[in-house]
Amino acid sequence: MSPNGTNGATGAGEIVAAFAGDSLYEHLRTRLAALPPHQTIASERKLAKTYGVSASTVRRVMDRLLEEGRIYKEQGRGTFVAERRPKKKLLDIVWADTWGDAEHSYYARRRHGIVTQAATCGMRVLMESFPGRLEAERLCAAVGRAGVAGLIAPWVDGDLHTRLKAANPRLRIVTTASASSEADVASVRPDHVAVGREGARWLSRGRTGRIAVAHASPETLAGVMSLAHAWRKGAGVLALPVGNDTDAAQLARAVLKGGVGGVLVDDDRVAVRLVDQLRRQRRAAFEKMRIASLANVGEDLLPPSVARLAIDGFEAGRLLVAVLHQMVTGGTFLHTDVRLRPRLIEPARAGGDARGAKKRGARR
């Protein structure tokens, strides 16, 4: 599909015009209506070049067209014009988003996975942004709307669950950060035990001696301790609980005082601040340390010297909707706890192109 209405890939001699996201959506929607079903659509890279917009803008527009059923994708083949079908009622699901960073790579991939799977399952995603934390009253109003069948949220405690079910008794819920004891709530979240084990294995290969575990989840520490024979049955493990309000300078002082040779962090926002403080307070000691961090939020911010325990954002998004769809339509997967295992990405080699190495690692 090209801007002048012809079929096929975009040609180099076509006129290029700058489009904002909304105007690009309207333009492509109009062009799609004039094309026959199953017509091949140019790649997102070509569309971005043709219309003079960023790749992220094209991705958001294509996600919207995919969600609306105007296009479809086939793995390894490309994107195509969808058949015109009679409109059928979609199942609405609310995504309670507490990030709000559309440009972040993990966030963008998870969003793409959510939208792609929702289109496949005949569901419509209604995004509600909650910068920093959930607001119970507004969330209850969102799920109480007619047609809403499911909710994706970071967490749901007992009190919030009661309020949500009062607003929508048939609501099904999937959480992304912590499991719930409620029977109608499932979870798709990082496997923190695996984070602890994989991080500990990598640190042990460097013969780091004593290590510090800065953990937001007790499961991460449990994963490390399951391999504690590497540190004299746990005697060489310094446990440091962390949270959103952790003082990074104080945490760095505790690490340096502990005389550790390696650090594992399961909250990469904490890791970014900790690395900065370690470098500031004692650069020589910092440069000798081996550091690993779960990278499912701040992977773009972690320095190349840190080993990243990365989780596939697209797979996370796809599984969130797949589990929720089964709960809504078939009643299966109720109270399921799906764990996403991390993939270790080694840090860039000293003296090399750190940024290039980091990007190559992220594509593996």
C-alpha positions in Angstrom: 0.0 0.0 0.0 1.5 3.3 -1.0 0.4 6.9 -0.3 -0.8 7.5 -3.8 -3.3 4.7 -3.6 -1.4 2.1 -5.7 -0.7 -1.4 -4.4 2.6 -2.9 -3.4 5.7 -1.6 -1.6 6.4 2.1 -1.3 8.5 3.5 -4.2 11.4 5.9 -3.7 9.9 8.5 -6.0 6.7 9.0 -4.1 5.8 12.3 -2.4 6.5 12.2 1.4 4.3 14.1 3.8 4.7 14.4 7.6 1.8 12.9 9.5 0.9 13.0 13.2 -0.3 9.7 14.7 -4.1 10.5 14.4 -3.9 11.8 10.9 -1.8 8.9 9.8 -4.4 6.5 11.2 -7.2 8.2 9.3 -5.2 8.2 6.1 -4.3 4.5 6.3 -7.8 3.5 7.3 -9.1 5.3 4.2 -6.5 3.7 1.9 -7.2 0.2 3.4 -10.9 0.6 2.6 -10.1 1.0 -1.1 -7.8 -2.1 -1.3 -8.9 -5.6 -1.9 -8.8 -8.2 0.9 -5.4 -10.0 1.4 -3.5 -7.2 -0.4 0.1 -7.0 0.9 0.8 -3.8 3.0 4.3 -2.2 3.0 6.5 -2.9 6.1 6.3 -0.6 9.1 9.9 0.6 8.2 8.8 1.6 4.7 5.7 3.3 5.9 7.6 5.3 8.4 10.0 6.4 5.7 7.2 7.2 3.3 5.1 9.3 5.6 8.0 11.0 7.5 7.1 9.7 10.9 8.9 7.6 13.6 8.8 3.8 13.7 7.0 4.0 17.0 4.2 6.1 15.6 3.7 3.7 12.7 3.7 0.8 15.2 1.0 2.4 17.3 -1.2 3.1 14.3 -0.7 -0.5 12.9 -1.5 -1.9 16.3 -4.8 0.1 16.3 -5.7 -1.1 12.8 -4.9 -4.7 13.8 -7.0 -4.4 16.9 -9.9 -3.1 14.8 -9.6 -6.0 12.5 -8.7 -3.9 9.4 -5.4 -5.8 8.9 -3.9 -9.1 9.8 -0.3 -10.4 10.1 1.3 -13.7 9.2 4.6 -14.8 10.7 7.4 -14.5 8.2 5.1 -13.3 5.4 4.0 -9.8 6.3 0.9 -7.7 6.9 -2.2 -7.8 4.8 -5.6 -6.1 4.3 -8.3 -8.0 6.3 -11.6 -9.2 4.8 -14.6 -6.9 5.4 -16.7 -8.8 7.8 -20.0 -7.9 9.6 -19.2 -6.3 12.9 -19.5 -8.5 15.9 -19.6 -7.5 19.5 -16.1 -7.5 21.0 -15.2 -8.5 24.5 -13.8 -5.4 26.2 -10.8 -5.8 28.6 -9.4 -2.9 30.7 -5.6 -2.6 30.9 -4.7 -0.6 34.0 -1.3 0.8 32.9 1.0 2.2 35.6 4.0 2.9 33.3 2.9 5.3 30.7 6.2 5.2 28.8 5.2 4.4 25.2 8.7 4.7 23.9 10.3 2.1 26.3 11.3 -1.0 24.4 9.9 -3.6 26.9 6.7 -1.6 27.4 6.2 -1.2 23.6 6.8 -4.9 23.0 4.4 -5.9 25.8 1.7 -3.5 24.4 2.2 -4.9 21.0 1.7 -8.5 22.4 -1.4 -7.4 24.2 -3.0 -5.7 21.2 -2.0 -8.5 18.8 -3.4 -11.3 20.9 -6.5 -9.3 21.7 -7.2 -8.9 18.0 -6.8 -12.7 17.5 -9.2 -13.4 20.4 -11.9 -10.9 19.4 -11.2 -8.6 22.3 -10.9 -4.9 22.5 -8.3 -3.3 24.8 -9.4 -0.2 26.8 -6.3 1.4 28.3 -6.6 3.3 31.6 -3.4 5.1 32.7 -2.5 5.3 36.4 0.9 7.1 36.6 2.7 5.6 39.6 -0.2 3.8 41.4 -3.7 2.5 40.9 -6.7 4.6 41.9 -9.4 2.2 43.1 -12.4 4.5 42.4 -11.4 5.2 38.8 -10.5 1.6 38.2 -13.8 0.4 39.5 -15.6 2.9 37.2 -13.6 1.6 34.2 -14.4 -2.1 34.8 -18.1 -1.3 35.6 -18.8 -0.1 32.1 -21.1 -2.2 30.0 -19.3 -4.9 28.0 -16.1 -5.1 30.1 -15.3 -8.7 30.8 -11.6 -8.7 32.0 -8.9 -6.6 33.6 -5.1 -6.6 33.4 -3.6 -4.9 36.4 -0.2 -4.9 38.2 -1.7 -6.3 41.4 -5.1 -6.8 43.2 -5.3 -7.1 47.0 -8.3 -8.3 48.9 -9.9 -4.9 49.4 -9.5 -3.9 45.8 -10.8 -7.3 44.6 -13.9 -6.8 46.7 -14.5 -3.3 45.2 -13.9 -4.5 41.6 -16.3 -7.5 42.0 -18.9 -5.2 43.4 -18.6 -3.0 40.3 -18.6 -6.0 37.9 -19.5 -9.4 39.4 -18.5 -11.3 36.3 -15.1 -9.7 36.0 -12.0 -11.9 35.4 -8.6 -10.5 36.4 -4.9 -11.2 35.4 -2.1 -9.5 37.4 1.4 -8.8 36.1 3.5 -8.2 39.2 2.2 -10.4 42.1 -0.1 -13.4 42.5 -3.4 -13.3 44.3 -5.2 -15.7 46.6 -8.5 -15.0 45.0 -10.0 -17.8 42.9 -10.9 -15.7 39.9 -7.6 -14.0 39.6 -4.7 -15.4 37.6 -1.1 -14.0 37.1 1.5 -13.8 34.4 4.6 -12.5 36.0 8.4 -12.7 36.1 9.8 -15.9 37.7 11.7 -14.3 40.5 13.1 -17.7 41.8 14.6 -18.2 38.3 15.9 -14.6 38.4 17.7 -15.4 41.6 19.1 -18.7 40.3 20.2 -17.4 36.9 21.8 -14.3 38.4 23.6 -16.3 41.1 24.9 -18.7 38.5 26.4 -15.8 36.5 27.9 -14.2 39.5 29.4 -17.5 40.7 31.2 -17.9 37.4 33.2 -14.8 38.2 34.4 -16.2 41.5 33.0 -13.1 43.2 33.1 -14.5 46.7 30.5 -12.8 48.9 27.5 -11.3 47.0 24.7 -8.8 47.8 21.1 -9.5 46.8 19.1 -6.3 46.6 15.6 -7.9 46.3 12.1 -6.5 46.0 10.7 -10.0 46.0 11.6 -12.7 48.7 11.4 -15.2 45.9 14.6 -13.8 44.3 16.5 -14.4 47.6 15.0 -17.9 47.7 16.4 -18.6 44.2 19.8 -17.4 45.3 19.8 -19.4 48.5 18.8 -22.6 46.6 22.4 -22.3 45.1 23.9 -21.1 48.4 26.5 -23.9 48.4 28.5 -21.6 46.1 28.8 -19.2 49.0 29.4 -21.5 51.9 25.7 -22.4 52.5 24.5 -18.8 52.6 27.2 -17.3 54.8 28.5 -15.3 51.8 25.1 -13.8 50.9 24.2 -10.2 52.0 20.4 -9.8 51.8 19.2 -6.2 51.2 15.4 -5.7 50.8 14.5 -2.8 48.5 11.4 -1.0 47.3 10.3 2.1 45.3 11.4 4.4 48.1 14.9 2.8 48.6 17.7 5.3 49.3 20.2 4.4 46.6 23.1 6.1 48.4 22.4 4.2 51.6 22.1 1.0 49.7 25.4 1.6 47.9 27.1 2.2 51.3 25.7 -1.1 52.6 27.0 -2.9 49.5 30.5 -1.4 49.8 30.6 -2.0 53.6 29.7 -5.6 53.0 32.8 -6.2 51.0 31.0 -8.0 48.2 32.3 -8.9 44.8 29.0 -9.3 43.1 25.5 -7.7 43.2 22.2 -9.1 42.0 19.1 -6.7 41.8 15.6 -7.8 40.9 14.3 -4.2 40.5 16.1 -2.6 37.6 14.9 0.9 38.5 16.8 0.4 41.8 19.7 -1.1 39.9 20.1 2.1 37.8 20.3 4.3 40.9 22.6 1.8 42.7 25.1 1.6 39.9 25.3 5.4 39.8 25.9 5.6 43.5 28.5 2.8 43.5 30.4 4.6 40.8 30.2 7.9 42.6 31.2 6.6 46.1 34.0 4.1 45.2 34.7 3.8 41.5 37.7 1.4 41.9 35.6 -1.1 43.9 32.6 -0.6 41.5 34.8 -1.5 38.4 35.8 -4.8 40.0 32.2 -5.9 40.8 30.0 -8.2 38.7 26.4 -6.8 38.7 23.3 -8.5 37.3 19.8 -7.1 37.2 16.3 -8.2 36.1 15.7 -6.0 33.0 11.9 -6.1 32.4 11.4 -2.4 33.1 14.6 -0.3 32.7 16.6 -2.3 30.2 17.2 0.8 28.1 18.7 2.6 31.1 21.0 -0.1 32.5 24.7 0.5 31.7 26.4 -2.0 29.4 28.5 -3.2 32.2 25.5 -4.8 33.9 24.3 -8.3 33.0 20.7 -8.2 32.1 18.1 -10.9 33.0 15.7 -10.0 30.2 12.1 -11.1 29.7 10.4 -11.0 26.3 7.8 -8.2 26.5 5.8 -9.4 23.5 5.4 -12.9 24.9 4.4 -11.4 28.3 1.7 -9.3 26.6 0.5 -12.2 24.5 0.2 -14.6 27.4 -1.7 -12.0 29.5 -4.5 -11.8 27.0 -4.5 -15.5 26.2 -4.9 -16.4 29.8 -7.6 -13.7 30.3 -9.5 -14.8 27.2 -9.6 -18.4 28.5 -10.9 -17.2 31.9 -13.6 -15.1 30.3 -14.8 -17.6 27.7 -14.1 -21.0 29.1 -13.5 -20.6 32.8 -10.1 -22.3 32.5 -6.8 -20.9 33.8 -8.6 -19.6 36.9 -6.1 -18.9 39.7 -3.2 -19.8 37.3 0.2 -18.4 38.1 2.3 -18.3 34.9 6.0 -17.6 35.5 8.1 -15.9 32.8 11.7 -17.1 32.9 14.5 -14.6 32.2 17.1 -14.8 29.5 20.7 -13.8 30.5 22.3 -11.2 28.3 26.0 -10.9 29.2 27.4 -7.4 29.6 29.4 -5.7 26.8 33.1 -6.5 26.7 35.4 -3.8 28.0 37.0 -1.7 25.3 34.3 -2.7 22.7 31.4 -0.8 21.4 29.2 -1.0 24.5 26.1 0.5 22.9 26.3 -1.8 19.9 27.0 -4.9 22.0 24.0 -4.1 24.2 21.7 -3.7 21.1 23.0 -7.0 19.6 22.3 -8.8 22.9 18.8 -7.4 23.1 18.0 -8.8 19.6 19.3 -12.3 20.3 
